Amino acid sequence: MSSSTGLERRFDALVVGSGASGSIAVKELTERGLEVLLLEAGRDITEADFTPPPEASPRPMGVGLGPRIKAGLRGQHVQARRAFFREAVNGFLVNDRENPYTTPPGRPFLWIRGRVLGGRLHTYGRMLLRMSEYDFAGGDGRERWPIGYADLEPWYDRIEEVVGLYGNADGLKQLPDGRYVGPGKLTQVEQHFKRKVEERWPERKVVSWRYAAPNPHRVPLGILAARKTGRLTTRTDAIVKQITVDPRTGKASGAVFVDRLTRQEHRVSADVVVLCASAIESVRLLLNSASAKHPNGLANSSGLLGRYFMDQTPSLAFGSSREHRGWEPDDTAPRDAFYPPAGGIYIPRFHNLGERTSDAFTTGFAFQGAMGRMPVPDDHPAAYGLMGFGEMPPRRENAVTLDRRRTDKWGIPAPRIDVALTDHERALLREQVRTSREMLEHAGFQVNFVGSTLGLDSRKVFPDADPLSRFVFRRGFAKSLAIGAAIHECGGARMGSDPATSVLNELNQAWDVPNLFVTDASCYVTNGIVGPTLTIMALTARACEHIAREHAQGAGL
């Protein structure tokens, strides 16, 4: 094992991962005076990664089988199954042959993941929603976070000001308003859908997305801010294998990482370690960091590390509106030649908000979609897509563990992901599918298909596609909508107020290792309805303020 040039000194803080949480962590820590080392498992990015795709004439929505097959042949057979496939961003996602994971028979999980500087910030939909008190309380009433909305509200404000958010003040308790730099917009098709749905079901509110404009700098804004301080050292191609522990104190002392290209191991040291590697990767790393003082994995005296893992239940609908033709660009936010514009409709949860509205499930679901925004020929019916996201209650049995029989290209044990559907999730999915079709047909839209991991409810799909494409689509649909397809995975290193029933305290600090913090989605207690990105960023900023204050006071974290 050797030292990596420039990394021999001891840093104030080590941050692992450069996506939503890691980019905010380095900003908050360096701006508060700490010398920070950032380790990213993937490669650096270049301007060539953002070369605009060749311009093509708009064409009807189709299966897109060819590009998916090509991606699979290049080693991305899992990444190619994602619902909203876009060939131009494949380079930001992992090679699945080099980065395997396992699941039990009959329990598929779709893990879509990025390994480049910035992580999935290069591929997410840029939709940033605040969790509400309903989310922090837990939809089933049995689980609740050790913090509430009021604890995160100022941090939501802070992050929204950093990223620049577009949206409207909707005044909904289940979807708190944010701080916006400009308004959100609905297309004519979306306005039609909103009018039809809210007339028929007043409790179902159809609002605009809250979204960030594309980042023209490409490097995450938090990392750019940290670089300006002169206190950030970045090392890409650094696959962290283990968090090291001081055998005398049991505290974290740094990390061992493997160079992605040379496979040589290096050791780095720091006063504080902040894990931001993503829910599954952070759990995997902690489990692989077992030592004499932490025999079952680092920070795992409760035995709950990896437990209570969740994602949201996904459903999907596609079709067209006969009454509307062509497509409508959204000019509310700055345009980007590489990324399509963000924006669309969002329907916040309307089930079980203080009053039980379903006998079959205790949580709820929300919908996110785009209508009349997909480029199609001017004389073609306007296209839409509508995806549902349901809240899966946390269950101890759903877990991420290590598969010692399977390793990645660098010899690190692969994660084993075990998530089972219960009757609750099946009922939730069936209601998501039923509600999707109900609203779309009431609006007068043609439904191409609606389905979930339980299957399709439509006999005819993509009638204009060739028979082979339709056959492959039908056969592979359930796997493409398996749990994980929402790409909102969370849990595994849950927060809590009791070290016997949680891994982290309310400040994302490990109970067992006071100088170890985990601020990505693995800290989640429940997964709520909204996407996790904004909350991850807010939690990270909040935790890093505490880290910097304690470090400045010499508290010996």
N, C-alpha and C positions, 0 to 999 in steps of 0.2 A: 504494500500500500504506500502511496506517495502523496506528497502535497501538490496541489495544483497551483501554478504560478500566480502570485498575487492573492492567494487565499490562505496563506500561512498564518496571518494574524488572527486574533480573536475579535469577532464582531460583537456589537451590542445585541443584534437580533439576526436570526436566520429565518427567512420566509421561504417555504417550500410551495411552489406553484405560482403561476403568473396570470391567472384568469380573473374572474370577478372578484374573488376575495383577495388573492395575492397582490393584484395591482393596487387595490385600495390599501392593503396593509403596508406596502412599501411607501406609499404616499404619506400616510398618517404618521408612520414611525420616523421617516427621514425629516419630515417637516417639523417634528417635535425634537429634533436634534440627535437621533440615534444613527449610528453607522450600521447599515443593513446589507446583508448578503442575500440575494435572490437566486434560488436554484430552480431552473425549469427543465423538466425531463426532455422536452422536445427541442427542435431547432429554432434558430432565430428566424425572423421574417424579413423579406425584402420587398421592394416595390414590385418585383416581377410576380409575386404572389397575387397581386391585385390588378393584373392585366385585364382590362375589360373583355368579356367574351365577344366573339364576332357578332355583329348585328344580324339579326334574322327577322324575317317577316313574321308578324304574329300568326299563330296557327291554333286550331282548336286544341283543347286540353286532351292529353292522351296518357297512355300508360308509361311511356318513357322507358321501355324495357332495355333498349340498346345500351344507353349510358350506364345503367345499373349492372348489366352483364360485364361491361368493360371494367368497371370498378371492382367487381368481384374477382375477375381474373387477375387484377393487379394486387390482390390480397386484402380487399376491403369487402369481403362477402357479408359481414355483419353491418358495416356502415352503409352499405348500398341498400339496406332494407328500410332506412328511415323514411317516414311518410312524406315529408317535404324534401324530396331529393333535388339537389342542384349540383351539377357536375363541377361547376367552377370552384366550389369550396372543398372538394374532396381532398385536396392537398393539405388542409388543416386538420384532417381527421386521421386516426391511427391506422396502421397496417394490422389487420386482425390476425394474420399468421404470426407476426412478431409479438403481439400482445394478446394472448388468449385469455379466456376466462371460462369457467365451467358452471353448469346448472344441473340440478337433479333431473332425471327423466320425467317428461311430462310437465315441467315447470320452466318454460322458456323465459328468458329475460333479455330484452334488447338494450344493449349498452352502447350508446352513441357517445364518442369521446374524442377530444382533441389533444394533441401533444405538439404545440408550437408556442412561442412566446405570445401570451394573450389567451391561450386555451380556447374555450368555446365562445369567447367574446367575438370571435371572427365568424361564428356560424349561428348564433342565437338570433331570434327574431327582433331583438332590441325592444321588446315589450317589457316595461318595468312597472309593476303594480305593488302597492303597499298591502301587506297583510292587515286584516282587521282584527278586532277583539274576538270575533267569532273564530278566526283561525288560531289565535293564541290560546283560546279556551279549549280547542279540540272539539270537532263536530260531534263526537259520540258522548261527550260530557264526562268521560272517565279520565282523560289525560289533559293536563294543562301545562303550559310553559311556566318557568319561574319568573318570567317577565311578561309584560303586557304591552299594548300598543303605545301607551304613554311613555314607556321607557325608550322606545325606538323612534318616536315621532321626530325629535330634533335631529336624529341621525338620518332619517329619511330625507328631511329637509336638506341636510348637508350634502348628501349624495346626489340628489336631484339637481342641486345647483352646480355640481361638478359636471355631470353628464349632459345637462341641458335637455329637459323633458318637454314633450309636446302632449297636450291633453286639455280636457275641459273639466270645470268644476261641476260634478254631477250630484253632489249632496247625498250620497248613499252610505249608510252605516256599514254595509258589508264590503264597501270598496272606498276607503278613505281617499279624499282628494289630495293632490300633490301640489308642488310648486312648478309652474310651467313657464317656459320661455315663449310659447306660442300655442295656438289652439289646435285641437285635433279636428279631423274632417271625416265626414261620411260621404261616400259616393251616392249617386242617385239610386242605384240598386239597394244600397245599404239603408238609405232613408226610406225607401219603399218597404223594405223588410221591417225596419224599426216601427213604422206606422202600423203595419198589419199585426205585428206581434203584440205591441203594447195596447192596441185597441182590444184584442181578444184576451190577452193575459196581462193585466196592468202590473202584476207583481214581477213580470219578466222585463227588466230594463235593458234596452239595447243602447250602448254608449260607444263612444270612440275609444280606440286604443289609447293608452298612455305610453309613449315610445320615445326613444332617443334617436337623433339623426345619426347617419353613419359617421364614423370617426375618420376624418380625412388624413390624420396623422398616422393611422394604421396601428402604431404602437399604442397600447392602452393608455388612456389619459392619466391614470394614477401613476404609471411607470414614468411617463414623461415628466410629471410634476416632481417625482422623486429624483429623477436625473438632474433636474434644475438645482437641487439642493447640494449636489456634489457629494452626497453621503450614500449613494447606492452603488453597489457592485453587483453585476449580473453575470451569472454563468448559465448559459444554455447547454443543451445536450448533457445534462447532469441528472441521471436517474437515481433518485435517493432510494437507497436500499434499506437503511436502518437509521433510526434516531439513536445516538449514543448516549450513554448514561454514566455519570460519575459513580463509581462503585462505592465511594465513601458516603455520599449524600443521597444517592438515588435520583438526583436531578438530571435533567437533560443537559448534555454538554456540547452537542452539535449533531453532526450527521456523517454518514458514510455514503458517498454516491459513486455510481459507475458511469464512466464516460460512454455516452451512447455510441460513439464512433470507434474508440480504441478499446473499449471494455476494461480499461484500467480503473482501479478503485482509488478514490481520494477521500481524505478526511478533512472536515472543516469544524471549527468550534465557534460557539456563540454563548452569550449570557442567557438569551431567551430564544425559544424555538416557536414559530407560528406556522401551523400546518394549514395550507390553503390548497391542497392538491385535488380536491373534489371528494364527494362523500365516500365513494368506494375506494379510491386510492388512499385517502387518509386513513381509513380503517385498515386497509391492507398493510400500510406502512407501520402502523402502531402494533398490529398483530405480529409483524415480522421483526419487531424491535424488542422481543422478549429478552430478558437478562436475568441474572441471579436474583436481583431485587424485584423484578417484574416478570415472573416465570410464565404467566399466561398472556403476555403482551403488555406493552407499555400503557400505563393508566387504566389497567383492567382489574383492579381489586374487586370491583363489583361483579365481575363476570358478565357484564352487559356490553362490552365492546363488540361491535358488529351486530348486536341485537336491535330490534325495533327498526329495521330498515324498511323503507317505503318508496313508492312512486305514486303518481296519480293514475287513475284508471282512464285510458284513452279510448275515444270513439272518433269516427271520421265520416264525413259526408261530402260528396261532390256532386255537382250538377250545373244547371244553367237556368237563366230566366228568359222565357220566350218574349216577355214584354220589353226587354232591354237588349240593345245590340252593342257590340264592340266593347271597349273598355275605357276607363276614365283614370288618367294619371292624377296623383296626389302631389300638389305643389306646396303643401304647408311647411315641410322641412327641406333643408338643402338637399339637392340631388347628388348622387354618387354614380360614376360610370360603372363601377364594379358591382355594387349592391342594388337590388331592386328597392323601391321605396317601401318603408314600413307603413303600417296603418291598416285599419279595418274596424270590425265591430267586436265588442266584448259584451257578453251577457253574464253579469255576476250571479253568484249562487242565489237561489230563491227558495230552496227547500230547507226546512228545519232551522229557521232563523228565530230562535227563541220559542217557537211553537212547533210541535211535532207535526209534520205534514205527510209523512210516509210511514207505513207499517213495515216496509221491507228494508229500509236503511235509515241510519241515524245521522248521516253526514249530508253531503250535497254535491253538486257539480256546477261547473260554469262552462261557457262556450266562448271560443275565440275563432274569428273567421275573417275572410276577405271576400267581398262581393263586388263584381264589376271592376276589379283591379287587375286581373290576369290578362296579359296581352293576347287578344284573339282578333281575327279579322273583323273589320268594321261591320260586315253584314252577318256576322255570326252571333248567336245568342250569348249574352254576357255570362261569364262563368263565375262560380263561387266554390269555396271550400269552407267547411265548418268543423272544427275539432272540439270535442268535449273533454273536460278534465274533471275527474271525480276524486273526492278525498277518501283515501284508503286509511282506515284507523290503524294506529300502530299496534303490532302484535309481536310478542317476544320471539315467536317461532320464525319470523321472517328475518333472515340474517345474512351477513357477509362473513365468510371464514376464509381460511387459506387452504388451497388444494396442493398439498405437498407433493403430489404425484405429477403435477403439471407446472412447468416454469415458463417464463417468457424468454425472449431471445438472450437476455442478460442473466439468466439463471435465478431470477427472483420468483418465489412461489406465486402462482396465479390466484386471483380471487375466485371463490366459489360463491355464487349468488343464489340464494334459495328464497323465493317469494311465491307463496301459494295463494290462489284465489279462494276466498270463502263465499258462502252464500250471500254475505253482505255485498261484496264486490260484484258478484254476478248480477244481483238485483240492481245495483247502481248502474252497471253497464247496460243492462236491458232498458232501464229508464232513460239513460242518455240517448240511446239509439231511437227509442220511441219518440222522445221529445224532439229530437232533431228532425225526424221526418214530419212530425205533427206541425212544427213551426214552418218548415220549408214548404210543405204542400199548402198550408193555409195562406202563405204569401204568394201562391200561384207559381212556384218554381218547379221545374222539372228535376227530379231526383235521379241521378245516375246510380248512386249506391249510398247506403248507410251501413256501417258495421263497426265491429270491435274485435277484440281477440276471441270473442265467443263465435265470431263468424259474420258473414254478410246477410243482410235481410233483403237483398235485391237479387233477382234472378238474372237480369240483364245488366251488365256493366260495360262501360265504354263501347257502345254499339258500333261506333265508327272504326274501332281498332281491329286489327287482324285477329283471326281465331287463336293463334298461338299466344299472342300478348294477353288476350282475355283469359285464356286457360292458365297461364303462369300467374297472372294477377289474382285469380280466384284461389289458386292453390297456395299462394304465398301470403295472402292478405292477413290471416290470423297471426302469423309470425311477425309481420310488419307492424301489427297493432298489439303485440304482446306487452305485458307490463314492462315499462322502461321506455316505450315509444313516446311518452310524454316528455322525456328528457328532463324530468324534474325530480330525479332520485335524491333521496335525503335520508337522514337518520343513520344510526350505527354508533354514534358517539354522543348520545343525547345529553342535553342540559338537564339540570334538576336542582333541587334544594337539599338533597340528601345524598351523600356519597355512596350509600348502600343501593340506591336505585337509579343512579345516573353516572356518567363518565366525567361530565364537565359541570362547573358551577354556572351561575347566571352571567358571568363575565367571560364565558368560553374558556375558562382556566381549568386544566385537569386537576381533579381532586388529589390524585396521587403524586403529581409532578407539578409543583407550583410555578415553574418557569416554562411550562408547555401550554400552549393555547391552540385550540382548533376552531377556526372561524368559518369554515365552509359549511355546506348543507348537511354534513354528517352530524352537526350539533342539533338538528331539528328534533323536536319532541312530537309534533304532529306536522303533516305536510300541507294542511289547508287546501285551498282551491287555486290560489294565484301561483304564477311562476315564482321561483325562489330567488332570482338574481338580485333584485333590489334589496331584499331582506338580508341576503348574504353580505352585500356591500355595507349595509347599515350596521349589522352585527360586528363586522370586522372593524369598522371605524370606531365603534363604541369600545371594543376590546382593546384596540391599540392605544386609545387615549389612556386607559388604565395602565397598560404596559409601560408607556412612556412616563407617566407620572410616578409609578413605583420605581422604575429604573433610575429616574432623576433623583429620587429620594434615597437611593441606595438601599432599597428595601430587600434586596437579595432574593428576587423572584426565583 
